[in-house]
C-alpha cells in the first residue's frame, strides 16, 4: 500500500509540474511604416505599401493586423503613409 501511494504522489507531482506556466518569451513587435509620393493617390498608396513591406522585411518580422493608410489631399503630388504592426 505504501508503494502505491508513493507512485500516486509522484504522478501527481509530475502532472502538477506540467501545468505550471513556463517562462514564455514575449514577441518583439514594432510598428513598421513606409511613406511615398506619387503623381496620383493610387500610385502613392502602392509605393507606400511597397515601402512598408520592405521595412517589415528589413526588420525580419511578419506583418500582424491590418495596414493603416493615410494620404494627404495635395492635388499635384499625393503623399501616403502606410503603417502596420510587425512581430518577430
KOLVOZA-646029 format. One record per residue (C-alpha): residue number from 1; y, x, z. Coordinates in pm, 1 decimal, decimal comma. Example, Ala and Ser with C-alpha at 12.3 -4.5 7.8 and 13.67 -1.06 7.14 Angstrom:
// KOLVOZA-646029
LOKOL   nr         y         x         z
LOKOL    1    -450,0    1230,0     780,0
LOKOL    2    -106,0    1367,0     714,0
END
This chain:
// KOLVOZA-646029
LOKOL   nr         y         x         z
LOKOL    1       0,0       0,0       0,0
LOKOL    2     235,1     284,7      80,8
LOKOL    3     180,3     444,2    -264,5
LOKOL    4     254,2     113,3    -437,5
LOKOL    5     586,9      71,8    -255,0
LOKOL    6     691,7     430,3    -343,1
LOKOL    7     619,4     364,4    -711,2
LOKOL    8     814,5      39,2    -694,9
LOKOL    9    1105,7     211,5    -519,9
LOKOL   10    1103,0     493,6    -776,2
LOKOL   11    1104,8     244,0   -1063,4
LOKOL   12    1394,0      55,3    -906,6
LOKOL   13    1597,8     375,2    -870,5
LOKOL   14    1535,7     472,7   -1233,2
LOKOL   15    1628,6     124,2   -1354,2
LOKOL   16    1943,8     127,2   -1138,4
LOKOL   17    2049,5     466,3   -1275,6
LOKOL   18    2013,7     336,0   -1631,0
LOKOL   19    2259,2      55,3   -1554,4
LOKOL   20    2530,0     286,9   -1420,0
LOKOL   21    2813,9     335,1   -1667,6
LOKOL   22    2814,9     678,4   -1821,3
LOKOL   23    3118,9     886,8   -1892,2
LOKOL   24    3231,7     745,6   -2225,7
LOKOL   25    3478,0     934,4   -2440,6
LOKOL   26    3783,3     736,6   -2537,0
LOKOL   27    3855,3     716,6   -2907,2
LOKOL   28    4159,0     915,7   -3013,0
LOKOL   29    4381,7     679,1   -3206,0
LOKOL   30    4719,8     721,9   -3371,2
LOKOL   31    4949,0     510,5   -3581,8
LOKOL   32    4947,6     666,0   -3926,9
LOKOL   33    5217,6     593,5   -4179,4
LOKOL   34    5337,7     654,8   -4530,9
LOKOL   35    5676,3     595,5   -4693,9
LOKOL   36    5756,2     581,7   -5063,9
LOKOL   37    6038,1     488,8   -5302,2
LOKOL   38    5981,4     332,5   -5643,3
LOKOL   39    6161,7     154,1   -5925,8
LOKOL   40    6013,0    -178,3   -5816,4
LOKOL   41    5885,6    -305,9   -5484,6
LOKOL   42    5527,9    -323,2   -5617,8
LOKOL   43    5536,7      43,8   -5715,9
LOKOL   44    5684,4     139,1   -5378,9
LOKOL   45    5411,3     -59,5   -5198,3
LOKOL   46    5136,9     109,9   -5398,9
LOKOL   47    5280,3     456,2   -5337,3
LOKOL   48    5330,6     386,1   -4965,6
LOKOL   49    4967,4     270,7   -4938,7
LOKOL   50    4851,2     590,5   -5110,0
LOKOL   51    5066,2     798,3   -4873,5
LOKOL   52    4918,4     607,6   -4575,8
LOKOL   53    4562,7     673,6   -4696,8
LOKOL   54    4644,9    1042,8   -4738,0
LOKOL   55    4789,0    1052,2   -4386,3
LOKOL   56    4472,5     895,6   -4241,6
LOKOL   57    4256,7    1135,9   -4442,2
LOKOL   58    4456,6    1436,9   -4318,0
LOKOL   59    4412,3    1312,6   -3959,9
LOKOL   60    4037,1    1289,7   -4017,2
LOKOL   61    4006,1     937,3   -3883,5
LOKOL   62    3911,1     591,5   -4002,4
LOKOL   63    4152,2     306,5   -4058,9
LOKOL   64    4138,6      28,8   -3799,5
LOKOL   65    4301,5    -311,8   -3840,7
LOKOL   66    4547,8    -440,1   -4094,5
LOKOL   67    4817,6    -247,5   -4278,6
LOKOL   68    5174,0    -329,7   -4173,3
LOKOL   69    5403,8    -305,1   -4476,8
LOKOL   70    5783,2    -313,4   -4452,1
LOKOL   71    6014,7    -286,3   -4752,2
LOKOL   72    6392,7    -280,6   -4788,8
LOKOL   73    6589,1    -509,7   -5023,5
LOKOL   74    6757,0    -240,7   -5230,6
LOKOL   75    6794,1    -371,2   -5589,8
LOKOL   76    6793,9     -27,0   -5755,9
LOKOL   77    6519,4     162,7   -5578,8
LOKOL   78    6280,5      -5,3   -5335,4
LOKOL   79    6156,2     187,2   -5031,9
LOKOL   80    5845,9      74,3   -4843,0
LOKOL   81    5673,1     199,5   -4530,2
LOKOL   82    5305,4     132,0   -4461,3
LOKOL   83    5159,9     177,3   -4110,5
LOKOL   84    4806,3     139,3   -3980,2
LOKOL   85    4607,0     245,8   -3677,0
LOKOL   86    4358,4     530,2   -3731,4
LOKOL   87    4088,0     643,3   -3487,8
LOKOL   88    3855,9     942,8   -3475,9
END
